[in-house]
Amino acid sequence: MMLRWLRSIIGWTEERSGAVAFVAPIMTHRVPRDAKWWYVFGSATLMFFSIQLVSGVLLATLYAPSAADAYQSLIYIDNQVPLGWMLRAIHGWSSNAMVLMVVVHMSQVFLHASFKYPRELTWMVGVLLLFCTLALAFTGQIMRWDQDAYWGLGIGASIVDRVPVIGNTLRGILLGGPYIGGATLSRFFALHVFVLPGITIALVGLHLALILKGGISEMPKPGMVVDPATYRKGYEERVHRTGVPFWPDAAQRDMVFCGLALIVLIGLAAFYGPFGPNGNPDPSNIDANPRPDSAFLWIFAALALLPPQIETFLLLAAPPVIVLFMLAIPLLSNRGERAPTRRPLAVIASLAVAVALVSLTWLGVSSSWSPVMTAWTATPAPVSLVKRLTPLQMQGALVLQYQQCRNCHAIDGAGGERGPDLVDVGSRLSWDQLVRQVQQGGGNMPAYGKTLSSAETVAVVAFLQQCRVDGQPAASIPGALERARTSDLAPVATPSASE
């Protein structure tokens, strides 16, 4: 009785809407039999985007998009709304997961050369989806309206301001005025909640339509080349002969992978909680240590490491060149071999990009170029280095500490990473070399010749020369001791601690 009643409702709805007739061809379209676990990343991306939409709508009902109230509204969601912190955590972690899945999916498509004929437009739309996803992640970080958001906006505005002729105008459009304020947050809220999701939904629909039109690519096999004159007919014959319906064959694998990914997402959200907010956006706070979300740490590191001479040129030229090159890939190579074993340059390029992204992301996490500003007060020299020092060497240790050298130099792993570790500097540099480095600087190190007195320089060098791992001899160069003895900065003979 109940089943008959349910069928009658479905029949009544179908007669008037045609929903089943519309969805059925999509769910039952045939796909290559070998389209298996390599093909689940696109569905996972769509799942995470759906989670973004649902959780974003819920958060929008609680979020106050004003410069005065945005930060406190997030505190309210985290602490007062039941499971509000979990909602924010799911939204934040699904954003990172979506970025990851898009990158993995596009990497698989590139390695399998699935962008070749007749799927050139599918790839191009995928590239646009990648940058829409990154834009959603960036504007989402701005919604936190904390120190990370403020300084991220400041860096973005300074880059835009470097555009010749129209840079100042573009910065004003970006910020909604000459400085970061309430109009800035309103603009980014509109982008994050309305504009970018709308564009992304449209691109997802177009992407799916192109997939249905061109079909899901087969697993690449050596010797199976793509020839635009014959490929489509051969593909349709093979899929008709050996293919399987998307539902339930391929859809089952998508559901299994998406289910596992959802479990991992919920676990990460529950264990680590939401991202930020990290302090009120106060430009006068000199203790702020802002950094972007994980998806942009590689950009953060690249910007920090760019040589000043070419910084502006690369900042303005690299993004459009990268976008245009990615869009042009299927136009440059739309035929020929698809198997990675027959395309070594593509494999090498993929590995190089992966290594670069991972390395820069790690550098972004560690921020090795940034001084540890509290090291000179909070990071004492290791006891093993100071317990047997002579008075002169002890004075040098104090000078090294109070001149804030530890902010950039670690000693036995404790301190800054901007300069080399000093734990064994005495076995690497001679007396002359140490004096020259302290007085003249070099590399990223400033010169201290006018900051330290001769006595202080002698003391510092005396301390540094005894910084050696057990058993290592002191470094020397021919004639160093003789020149040191006749100079104003000669090492002073002092009794050892044992004497």
ABEGO torsion letter per residue (X at the ends): XAAAAAAAAAAAAAAAAGAAAAAAAAAABBBBAABBAAAAAAAAAAAAAAAAAAAAAAAAAABBBBAAAAAAAAAAAAAABBGAAAAAAAAAAAAAAAAAAAAAAAAAAAAAGAABOAAAAAAAAAAAAAAAAAAAAAAAAAAAGBAAAAAAAAAAAAAAAABBGAAAAAAAAAAGEABBBAAAAAAAAAAAAAAAAAAAAAAAAAAAAAAAAAEBBBBBBBGBBBBAAAAAAAAAAAAAAABBBAOAAAAAAAAAAAAAAAAAAAAAAAAAEBBOBBEBBBAABAABBBBBBAAAAAAAAAAAABBAAAAAAAAAAAAAAAAAAAAAAAAABABEBABAAABAAAAAAAAAAAAAAAAAAAAAAAGAABBBAAAAAABBBBAAAAAABBAAAAAAAAAAAAAGAAAABBBGGBEBAABBBAAAAAAABBAAAAAAAAAAEEEABBBAAAABBAAAAAAAAAAAAABBBBGBBBBBBBGAAAAAAABAABBBBBBBAAX
